[in-house]
Amino acid sequence: MTLFDVASRKVINELQIQSRFPVKCVHWSHDFDTCALLSRFSVMLCDSDMNEVCTIYENAKVKSGQWTKDHVFIYTTVTHMKYALPSGDHGIIKTLDEVLYVAMIKDDTVICMNRDNQTTKIIVDNTEYIFKKALSERQYGVVQSLIESGKLRGESIISYLQKKGFPEVAMRFVKDTNTRFELALECGNIDDAFECALQINTEQCWQRFGNSALMQGNYQFVTEAYKKTRNFEKLMYLFLLTGDFPMMDKLADIAKQKDDKTMRYHISLFNGNVKDRISALVDSGQYGLAYLTAVSNGLEDVAAQMKDKLGDKNIILPNMPKEGLRTPPQPVFGPFTDQAKYDWPRTEITKGFFDKADISAQMQEEALKKAKEKEKKAAVNLLDSDEEEQSPNKDDLDFGFTDKKSKEKKTGKDKNEEEQEDDLMKSGWPSEDDIVVSEDENDKKKDDNLLDEKKKKTI
């Protein structure tokens, strides 16, 4: 196959085609950026310089094909309608009842013709190939919107994301605990893996989780996994390596409860506890070793008891160096009450697009909740203000008959005086307001009498 420039009359590039797959037609994209070479049983995608990008082989005969505006090549075989992406991904869109030839594609509508020259419109679900194309081009905004739409389902999407190295994205499609556990281990999300392990709660699951946590240096999760699987031997060595001797003492108590003499002896060796070492040897019937241990560590009283138990056996001791307690070296780092300090140091990783999308969604939800709370508070305040306006105070019920002095007197009264006034009102006695009104009326009558007398004198 030769790419020939008509204007300059030069061969730009040549592409080797297998003789068993001769090309029968070529389809260029709308912007002439990519092209598809159709043969009888294969589809080859090339760039604008006729360089091979990918080749897809089919078992059925390839009949036709067209490019979409999104650079997705949709083609038909005898039995299926399929799609192909420049990234090499391909898949099935629809099963066909008859042989169809693609004539035109617009959005999610494919116009085809059959062998009887009849046109048919087929509406296809383009979510899958748009998702794969956006993921290959790292258009995470489109990927996030497609995830939120909920149209992507099935195990094929999960396996595809695992294959392409996006297990953290695949976790968003999975609700099954076992599958989420596998994906969490694959992407190194130890927190989610721990939550899934608590739900699964099998020995094999905890073993795998413990190995993954150990590879990440997570001390807390490793100890939890070993506790769940009752793997006390690994716990013993873990406490020894980290210098966590207080936890080693607790493990020794567990060994005594289980009557595990071997574990007791090992822990006593690691802790440097000679008495526990001798008692473990005595319980296991190793009196000779117990006697030698007591003598070598200068415990003469214990050695004498061991010699009595040995009876008439003649024990010849070799020349031994100066006795002294042999204790393991003290840890330089630790021990700590906070087990998180035993974890390996970690570097801060910048959050990805999907983590930021989750955070933004949470922030939006919190903002909506706060807005709703503010609206409720504002509505309650409005109701309270309306009630205050509709029910005035007693001080406002003077109807203009009381003057300022009487109000000041009233506000300055004690509670006992107010209670007395209430009792007087109930008994029919006039209130202070009534008294004030009567004084005003008497003054008016006096003024009227004086005016009448003046008028008489003038007459």
Summary of the structure (lengths in Angstrom):
residues: 459
radius of gyration: 46.3
end to end distance: 141.0
largest distance: 160.3
contacts: 1164
relative contact order: 0.04
helix: 53%
strand: 15%
